[in-house]
Amino acid sequence: MSENRRLRAQMPQGGVNLFGPLTRMVKILLIINFAIYVIELIVFNWMGGGPLARGMLELTLMPKHVFDKLFVWQVGTYAFLHDWRDPMHILMNMFMLWIFGSPLEQRWGPRRFLIFYLVCGVGGGLMTLLLSLLVTLLGVSPSSFFFAAFGPNAIHLGASGAVIGLTAAFALVWSDSQIYMFFVLPMRAKWLIPLELALELLMLLAQRRVSYSAHLGGLLFGILIVTGYWRPRYWLDQWHLWRIRQKHKKKTRSHLSVVKDDEKGRYLH
């Protein structure tokens, strides 16, 4: 069985528990993220900044620093820091890591789960760099909201890209499982992906200061990995299938004959 098929393998209907026990790797990631958050609180709130604060800021993702100073590590390290001024930032991300990450780790195993989580986080960072380049090339006004959200000087941090990748994976692996949005509204898991896109659009229209690029990158990488669309082999197979269908159509047409019917006219059979 191919790697992407193993990732997409379905559990029986109702075989997933969103609020199950913490799995080993999810627990480790929770401890790491909360430990770093406590360090942030100490450095920025109680120590009043200084060299250590500047060092921690260099772990966040600023596209300008990646391009100008080659701070390439920021593409991954940003996903382990959160806004120390807003506890809900880390609490929401870690909650999503628990409810979507634990079932996936149980299904894939800790090693494959960790690789997927990290790749989705890096995917969010790469999308951030790409959109930053696009904003610069298009000459978006520095005073506009789009420049502030996607431009080279924007500072990105948080595990949102990685956990949204987990959300996408959950929606694909257990697409027909019923979940409850906001703990009240029943819905199929497959609607998590369009719901996430709709939320991103609403926040963009409301000009909320969130890392849209990291969210979309994590979502995209999650979909590509689970479906196998990232593999050149997949597209090569699709191209071969398309050629086979075209040959079949031509062969079918070559066997058609024109029949004259006085009442109905000309028909192909």
PyMOL commands that set and color helices and strands:
alter all, ss='L'
color gray80, all
select helices_A, chain A and resi 3-8+24-46+51-57+63-69+74-80+87-108+110-138+145-150+160-173+189-205+212-227+232-254
alter helices_A, ss='H'
color red, helices_A
select strands_A, chain A and resi 178-181+185-188+258-261+265-268
alter strands_A, ss='S'
color yellow, strands_A
deselect
rebuild
show_as cartoon
